[in-house]
Amino acid sequence: MIVYAECTFFIPDVHSLKGKRSVLKRMMDRVKNEFNVSISEIDHQDLWQRTTIAIVSVASSKDAAEGETRRAIRFLESNPEWEMTEMILDYY
């Protein structure tokens, strides 16, 4: 089972692409190290207060893949430097 999520975040306190990259890199690195998922920025690379991240998990059962994906999303949501504005969850 493959679970795919897209999360869009607004980052209100950054004022440059460099500031955005700092927040994004730190969070993506932590997700890669703590969860069994793949993660990448897939949209809004040229905007400094917005980003869309894709998260993918592959497991033998839907529950395992969805659980790992949702844990990674909750972790991302816990960051006080940004707020989630949209999330899409899909199954393959």
N, C-alpha and C positions, 0 to 999 in steps of 0.2 A: 504494500500500500504506500502511496506517495501522498503527502499532505503539503500543500503549497499555500503560503500566506503572503500577502502584500500589505505593508503597513506604511502609511504616510504620516510624517511627523512635522510639526511646526516648531522651530527652534527660535524663540523670541529674543534671546539675549546675545546672539551672535551678530556681528556686524561686518563679516568678511567671509570669503570662501575658506580662508585659512582657519578661522574660528570654527566654522561648520565641520571641516575635515577633522579637527581635533576631537570634537564631541563624537562624531560619527565613527572615527577609527577606534577610539577608546571603547565604545559600546560594542561595535562589531567584533573586536578582538576578544572581549570578555564573553560574548555569546559563543564564539567559535571554541573557546577554551572550556566553557562550562556545560554546553549542551551538544547533543549529537545531531546537529543541523548544519546546513550550508546557508550562508547569508551573504547578500551583496546589495549595494545600492544600484537601483535599476532606473531611476528617473530623477529629474531635477538636479543633476550634477552642476548646472550652471547657476542655480539659485542658492543664496546663502542662508535663507531662513526656512527652507523646506527640503525634505528628502523623502523618497520612497524606497523602502527596503523590501527585498524578497527573502523569504525564509522557506527552505525546503527540508523535509524530513522523510526518510525512507525506512520502513520497518515491515516486519512480517504481518503485523496486524494494524488495522485502522486505529484502534485505541492507543497503541504504543506510539505510532507516528503523530497522531493528533495531540497526545499528551505532551510529547517532547516539544512540539511546535508551540503549543499554548504556554508551556513553561517559559520558553524563550521570549514569547510576546509579553508575558507578564513582567519578565525581567526588564525588557526594553521600556515598558510603560512605567516602571518604577523610577526611571531617571528623571529627576526634577528639572533638568535642563531643557526638556522638550515635552510636547504634548501630542498624543496620537489624535489625528483628525479623521482617519479612515482606516478600515481594515477589511480585507477580503480573504476568506478562507475557502480553499477548494480541495477536492479529493480526486485522485486518479488511480 
